[in-house]
Amino acid sequence: MQNELLKSLAKKPATLLYPFEKYDSIPGSRGKVVIDMTKCIGCGLCIRDCPAFALEMVGKGPTCDMKWYITRCVFCGQCVETCPRSAIIQETTYDLAGAEKAALMIEYKRPKSS
């Protein structure tokens, strides 16, 4: 037992002191959902295909806005694969926690056309 104790004292910890230390995102990992509303045609396929009901369409068709509920999302990437216009991407950002419930819902609004 003493030998194991002495070995572990000389080694660096295997874990990070989160949230003070953070690791770099792994390329290809699934994280934050980002919707490009300039590409979105409002077809609603992403909403119908989402198994966790994490997406909501506000309005109809090409004038709709979208809401993404982080608390419901299982980060499966199904919405990304379903979108016919590639308007939805998934970043590798993994740190999405928040203290307030309002901060755990992201609204994507269409740009105002002049």
C-alpha positions as CSV (number, residue, x, y, z in Angstrom):
1,M,0.0,0.0,0.0
2,Q,2.8,2.4,0.8
3,N,4.4,1.8,-2.6
4,E,1.2,2.7,-4.4
5,L,0.9,5.8,-2.3
6,L,4.4,7.0,-3.1
7,K,3.8,6.3,-6.9
8,S,0.6,8.4,-6.9
9,L,2.3,11.3,-5.1
10,A,4.8,11.7,-7.9
11,K,2.1,11.6,-10.7
12,K,0.0,14.4,-12.0
13,P,-3.8,14.1,-11.5
14,A,-5.7,12.4,-14.3
15,T,-8.6,14.8,-14.0
16,L,-9.0,18.5,-14.6
17,L,-10.1,21.1,-12.1
18,Y,-13.3,21.9,-14.0
19,P,-14.5,24.7,-14.5
20,F,-11.2,26.4,-13.9
21,E,-9.4,24.1,-16.3
22,K,-11.1,23.0,-19.5
23,Y,-10.0,20.6,-22.2
24,D,-10.1,21.4,-25.9
25,S,-13.1,20.2,-27.9
26,I,-12.6,16.9,-29.7
27,P,-13.0,17.4,-33.5
28,G,-16.1,15.7,-34.7
29,S,-17.8,15.7,-31.3
30,R,-21.4,16.8,-31.0
31,G,-22.2,20.0,-29.2
32,K,-24.1,23.2,-29.6
33,V,-26.8,23.3,-32.4
34,V,-26.5,26.4,-34.6
35,I,-29.3,27.3,-37.1
36,D,-28.5,29.6,-40.0
37,M,-31.9,31.3,-40.5
38,T,-30.8,32.7,-43.9
39,K,-30.7,29.1,-45.2
40,C,-33.7,27.8,-43.4
41,I,-36.8,27.4,-45.5
42,G,-39.2,26.5,-42.6
43,C,-40.0,23.0,-43.8
44,G,-40.2,21.6,-40.2
45,L,-38.4,18.4,-41.0
46,C,-35.9,19.0,-38.2
47,I,-38.7,19.4,-35.7
48,R,-40.6,16.3,-36.8
49,D,-37.4,14.2,-36.7
50,C,-36.1,15.4,-33.3
51,P,-36.6,12.5,-30.8
52,A,-36.3,14.8,-27.8
53,F,-38.6,17.6,-29.0
54,A,-35.7,20.1,-28.5
55,L,-36.6,22.3,-31.5
56,E,-39.7,24.5,-31.8
57,M,-40.9,26.5,-34.8
58,V,-42.4,29.9,-34.0
59,G,-44.6,30.8,-37.0
60,K,-44.9,28.9,-40.3
61,G,-42.9,28.5,-43.5
62,P,-40.1,30.7,-44.6
63,T,-41.0,33.5,-42.1
64,C,-40.7,31.3,-39.0
65,D,-38.2,31.7,-36.1
66,M,-36.7,28.7,-34.3
67,K,-36.1,27.9,-30.6
68,W,-33.6,25.3,-29.4
69,Y,-34.0,23.9,-25.9
70,I,-30.7,22.8,-24.5
71,T,-32.3,21.0,-21.6
72,R,-34.2,18.7,-23.9
73,C,-31.5,18.1,-26.5
74,V,-29.7,14.7,-26.5
75,F,-27.2,15.9,-29.1
76,C,-27.9,13.1,-31.5
77,G,-27.4,15.2,-34.6
78,Q,-30.6,14.0,-36.3
79,C,-31.7,17.5,-37.0
80,V,-28.4,18.2,-38.8
81,E,-28.8,15.1,-41.0
82,T,-32.5,15.8,-41.8
83,C,-32.2,19.5,-42.9
84,P,-32.4,19.6,-46.7
85,R,-30.7,23.0,-46.9
86,S,-27.8,22.3,-44.4
87,A,-29.1,25.2,-42.3
88,I,-28.3,23.4,-39.1
89,I,-24.8,22.6,-37.9
90,Q,-23.5,21.1,-34.7
91,E,-20.4,22.8,-33.2
92,T,-18.0,21.1,-30.8
93,T,-18.8,23.5,-28.0
94,Y,-19.6,21.3,-25.0
95,D,-19.9,23.8,-22.0
96,L,-23.6,24.8,-22.3
97,A,-24.6,24.8,-18.6
98,G,-26.4,27.8,-17.1
99,A,-27.7,28.9,-13.8
100,E,-31.0,30.3,-15.1
101,K,-33.6,28.3,-17.1
102,A,-34.0,31.2,-19.6
103,A,-30.3,30.9,-20.6
104,L,-30.9,27.3,-21.6
105,M,-33.1,28.2,-24.6
106,I,-31.6,29.8,-27.6
107,E,-33.8,31.7,-30.1
108,Y,-32.8,31.9,-33.7
109,K,-34.6,34.8,-35.5
110,R,-34.7,35.6,-39.2
111,P,-32.7,38.7,-40.2
112,K,-34.9,41.7,-41.0
113,S,-35.0,42.3,-44.7
114,S,-35.1,45.9,-45.9
